[in-house]
Amino acid sequence: MFIGYVINLNSRTDRLHKFNLHPDAKYFERVAAIDKEILKLVSDGEKDIFFDSQYIRDVYRRDVTLGEIACTLSHIKCWKKIVNNPSISEDDFAVIAEDDVVLCEDFLANIQKLQENLKQASGINIVIMQMLFYENLPALSLAKGEVEQYSFLSSNDKNAFMNSGSALYLIRKCYAREVLLYLEKKKPNWLADEFRQFCEPQSIRIASPLLGMVSGGINAESDLEQERQNARKSGI
C-alpha cells in the first residue's frame, strides 16, 4: 500500500473527476490547492508576503507569478500533511500528485514495487515519477504493465531535476520535516518543480520507468503556464 495526496483547486472539479477515473485514485487524499485569487485578496498583490521573489528575478529575469507561488505553497501544504500523518513512518515515502497527471496502468502494483526497490537504495529523499519531455530522453519511458525492477537515475547536470514538472513524485517524511523546519525561518523561493532548489541533487532520483505523465506535456491546458508566459514577455 501507499499513502498519496492529490492537489486540486476547488474550482476544478473536472480535473479531479478525470483523475478519479483511474482505479488507484482511491488511495489518494485530496488536498485543496492554494488559490492564487485568495493570495491576491490577502496580500493586495504583494507577493513577498508569502515568497522570496528575488531568486526568480535574478535567475529568470522576470517576476514570479501568483500562480507559481500558489503552486509551491500547495506542495508545501502536502508536506505538512505528510509530517502530521502518524501512519507514515519517518523513513517512509508518500506520493504527491497534481490533478492533471495521468497515472500509469497498474499504478498500485508499480508504486509498491518501486518502494520495495527503494529499500535497497540509500540517501534518497525525492523520487521524481513524471517528467515533461520524457519522450525525448532515451533512458525514460512510461511504465507498461507490472514492472519487476526500477532504476533510480541521477544526474550531475545543473539543469537536471528542474522545470520538468511536479505532477508526481515521492518525498521522504523525515526530509519533508527538514524542509518545513527550514521554512520556519525562511520563505520559499523555488518553483514547485525546481527540486534542486530545496533538495541536494545527490538525494534526488528519477524513477525509470516513470509512473505518470501529463497529457499534452508542455502544451497541456494550464492557467499557470499562460500566466508564466505573460511574465516572461513583461520581464523586469
DARA-V616911 format. One record per backbone hydrogen bond with DSSP energy under -0.5 kcal/mol. CO is the residue of the C=O (numbers start at 1). NH is the residue of the N-H. If there is no record, write none. Layout:
CO&NH, CO&NH
This chain:
3&95, 4&29, 5&97, 6&31, 7&99, 8&33, 9&12, 12&16, 13&17, 14&18, 15&19, 16&20, 18&21, 19&22, 22&25, 23&26, 24&27, 25&28, 27&4, 29&6, 31&8, 35&38, 35&39, 36&40, 37&41, 38&42, 39&43, 40&44, 40&45, 43&46, 45&47, 46&49, 47&50, 47&51, 50&188, 51&53, 52&55, 53&57, 54&58, 55&59, 56&60, 56&61, 56&62, 57&61, 61&236, 65&69, 66&70, 67&71, 68&72, 69&73, 70&34, 70&74, 71&75, 72&76, 73&77, 74&78, 75&79, 76&80, 77&81, 78&82, 79&83, 80&84, 82&85, 84&86, 85&88, 87&89, 89&92, 90&174, 92&173, 94&171, 95&5, 96&169, 97&7, 98&101, 100&215, 101&103, 102&213, 104&107, 106&110, 107&111, 108&112, 109&113, 110&114, 111&115, 112&116, 113&117, 114&118, 115&119, 116&119, 117&120, 118&121, 125&172, 126&205, 127&170, 128&207, 129&211, 129&212, 131&134, 133&136, 134&137, 136&138, 137&140, 141&209, 141&210, 145&147, 151&153, 151&208, 153&206, 157&160, 159&162, 161&195, 161&196, 164&132, 167&98, 168&129, 168&130, 169&96, 170&127, 171&94, 172&176, 173&177, 174&178, 175&179, 176&180, 177&181, 178&182, 179&183, 180&184, 181&184, 182&185, 182&186, 188&52, 191&194, 193&163, 193&164, 193&195, 194&197, 195&198, 195&199, 200&203, 201&204, 203&125, 203&126, 205&128, 206&153, 208&151, 210&143, 211&104, 213&102, 213&215, 214&217, 216&219, 217&220, 222&226, 223&227, 224&228, 225&229, 226&230, 227&231, 228&232, 229&233, 230&234, 231&235
